[in-house]
Structure formats: structure tokens, C-alpha cells
Amino acid sequence: MKIDKIKYTDSGNFFLLAGPCVVESKENLFEIASRLNEICNRLQVPLVLKASYKKANRSKLSSFTGIGNEKALEILALAGEKYGLPTVTDIHTELEAALAAKYVDVLQIPAFLCRQTDLLLAAGETGKWVNIKKGQFVSAYSMKFAVEKVKQTGNNNIMLTERGTTFGYHDLVVDFRNIPEMQKHEVPVVLDVTHALQQPNQESGVTGGRPDLIPTIAAAGIAAGANGLFIETHPDPKNAKSDGANMLQLDMMEPLLKKLIKIHQALK
């Protein structure tokens, strides 16, 4: 991984994409970024700060979608600059690729959009790292076509993320075989721990989740050889404006990472 500004790449640890689901405010993002930076500096875990500037995929029209695109991107960029961290955010259209690329180091393709050719090409053409989430409906093998689309732009800075597979209408399951299978595409593979524990399409119109299983899924992902982990976190998940049902309590991040580092070291 040679993402600009990423630290501790020689530590031998897995890398981490972490932060809140969405930019709620400058104060909230800076609080989370500061804490994550302290933890990852202490444990020498390479960190990419994550926050969506816009939530385009919501069940209910009334759900929170953001504080304004450029305002949120500016806050994310400021947090990255203050703490010396690379940043990642989701994009949803070709125009958003060019906009977000002005502010962040990694462009993330949401799982539902992993087959959108124009979006993948636009992301690749920015020259930024592109993190493509595997669709809940797509096989690990088929993700090679998404990789090939980005590579067609001359951009080889690509990673893939496993985030569970649709299981019925209201649940997801993680097939850990997908991690080594996607590594065959010669890109780093990330396990999205928190989104893999979502329970989507609830009757309330708000996604549910099983955050109590975060340590289990994360440990299994490291044991299966994931190069990195994606974990959304918040100091007060119950009052988070998006995806609070499956985010990790911020205070639980350090003990979890310590446990995962031990598992990772045992595999060497």
C-alpha cells in the first residue's frame, strides 16, 4: 500500500479504513479522527480516515444524507491535513469522482454501484486509489471485471472490499472464501466489518445491525488473511445520524485492534 501520507507501512500490521459513516459536523469528525490517530500511532497501524460526504443510498426520503457536499469534503480534507492522514470517501456518479478527488486520497465505490462502468472509469481517471466494494449480489470471481475497468484507465491503484452477501431480504452473510479469492486479482483486499453486519431493508425504513458481532467478524477476517479492515466508528452510535445500528463504539476500537494485531502476528 503506497497511499500518500499513510504511516507505518513497514510495521507489518494490517491497514485500517475507519471513521464515522458520514460527516455530521467538524467537531464530531475531528474528535473521531484525533482518537483514531492516537490509537493507530500507538499501535503502528496504517490508518486511512473514512467519512462519507453524502449518503445517496437511503431507504427513507427523510433519512439524513449530509451537511452539503463541498462543506463536508472540506471538513474531511481539513481533518486529514490536521492529523496527517490519508482520507477516503464514497462517490456515486462520474461528476462526483472529479469533485471528491480534489479533497481525498481514496475514492470508494459503493457495493450497489460496483458494476457501473462509467463510474469506475471516472474514478480510475482521477489517478486516485480506488476502493471497490464487492456488491452484495456479486461473486468474488466476478470482481475481476471491476478491477479490469479501472486498470483500463492506466490506474493500478485498486483495492477490493468484501462487505457480505445478501441472505434473504433482511440480512447478510460473510463468505470468508471471498478474501483469498479476490486476492487472486492481485489487489489488496479489505473486509468491511461493520457493513457486513447490517440488517438492511427493515420495515422501519432504517437499517439494523449486529455490532455485538464486530469482534467476531473482524477476527475471522484477519485469520482469513485480509490485508485491511474497514470499521465505521462513532463516540455515540445510538445518536449517530447514519448507520448507528452497526457502528463500533469509539472507546472499543483500541482493545479490538490489540486483539486483532495478536491474531495477525500469530499468522506470520
Secondary structure, 3 states (H helix, E strand, C coil): CCCCCCCCCCCCCCEEEEECCECCCHHHHHHHHHHHHHHHHHHCCCEEEECECCCCCCCCCCCCCCCCHHHHHHHHHHHHHHHCCCEEEECCCHHHHHHHHCCCCEEEECHHHCCCHHHHHHHHHCCCEEEEECCCCCCCCCHHHHHHHHHCCCCCCEEEEECCEECCCCCEECCCCHHHHHHCCCCCEEEECCHHHEECCCCCCCCEECHHHHHHHHHHHHHCCCCEEEEEEECCHHHCCCCHHHCEEHHHHHHHHHHHHHHHHHCC
